[in-house]
Amino acid sequence: MRPLTQAILICVLVGSITSSGAQQTQEPNERLLRHVVLFKFKAETTGDTLDAIREAFLALPSKIPGIHDMEWGLNNSPEGLNKELTHCFMLTFTSEADRDAYLPNPDHIAFTELAGPHIEDVLVVDYWTGGPK
């Protein structure tokens, strides 16, 4: 497995607790679309700014229809393969149409405008659970 693939997989596995604190479950035949975003924040980004970014992310489901679930977490992999990407934000959708409506949504754009000036690097991966559709 390639190092970047390992880092993404670890981030997804580490973030297995949802924002509500409940363990996320998936029906055996339910396919879900994951939208995984990994950030490396600039060194000068303060804790207060990171808190504001996290809170803005956590508010998205109450503002944007179509978000099925969400979670976030900090990298804590001991492997050192995270390419300095430290924060994982993951949204779950039940359709590509819901994901596609989310991307240009004004509340999502506002989140990116809040976070953008503080981001040094970003990686986005979308995938269907259970493999190709």
N, C-alpha and C positions, 0 to 999 in steps of 0.2 A: 504494500500500500504506500502511495506517495506521501511525503511528510505533510503537505498542505491538506490532503484528503484526511489524514489522521487527525490533524488539528481541528478541522471542521467537525468530524465525527465526535471527537472528544467534547467539543463545545456543545453540541447537540445533546450528548448523553449527560453531561454535567448539568445542563439546564432542564432536568426532567421534572422539576416542580413548577407548577403554574403560578401566575401572579396571585391567585387566590389562596395559595398554599396547599391546595389539594393535588393529589397525584393525578396526572392526566391519564385517562384511559381511552382506548380506541376500540370500537366495535371490530370484531374479527374481519369483516368484509368492507369496512369503511376506509376509503382512501382519503388521505388528507394532503393538502398542498402546504408545504413548509416554506417560509420565506425567512432565511437566515441571514442576518447582517452582523458582520464582525468589524469592530472599530479599534483603531489605535488612536488615542487622543494625544493631542500635542502636550508636550512636557509642562507647559505653562498653564494648562487647564486646571482650575482649582476644584476642590471637592464640592464647593457650593454649586459650581457650574455643572459638574457631573450629576449632582443630585437633581438639579433643575431639568437636565436632559432626561434622566431616568423617569422623573415624575411626568414629563411631557409624553414620554413613550407609554407609560402605564395608563395615561388618560385616553389614548387613541381608541380603544374598543368602545368607550362610551360616546365617542364622537363619530366613528366611521362604521356604518353597517357592513356586514360581510366578514368582519374579523371573528373567526370561530374561537380562537384561543390565543394566548400570548405568554411569553416568559422572557426572562433576561437573566444573565449571570456573568460573573467574572471568571476569566480563565484561571484554572488552578492546576493545570496539567503539569506533572513533573517532567515530562519529556522534552520541554524546551523547543517545541516545533510550531509554536503559535505565531511565528514571524512578527512578534511584538504586537499582535492583535490581542487586546485585553478584555474587551466587552462584547458579549454575545446578546443580541436582541433577536427574538424569533417570534414570528407571527404565523398562525395557522389559518388556512382558508379551506373551504370545502369545494371551491371551484376556481378555475383560472379567471373567470369573469369577475369574481369577488376580488381576487388579487389585482386584476387589471383596473378595477374601479378604485381600489385603494391607492395605487401609485400616484395618480394625478389629483387625488382628493386634497382640497385646500388645507385640511388639518394635518395630513401627512406632509404636505409641502411646508407648512409652518414648522413642523418638527425638524425637517431637514434644514430649514433656515436657522433654527435655533442651534442645532448640533453642528452644522457644516463648518462654521469658522473655527471650531475646536478639534476637528478631525484631521489627523495627519495621514491616515490610510484607512481604507474601507474595502471589504470584500462581501459580495452578495451572492448567495446560492439559493436557488429555489429548486425544490424536488418534491415529487409525489412519494408518500410513504408506500412501501411495498414494491418499489421499482417502477419501471416505465409503464405508462398508461396505454 
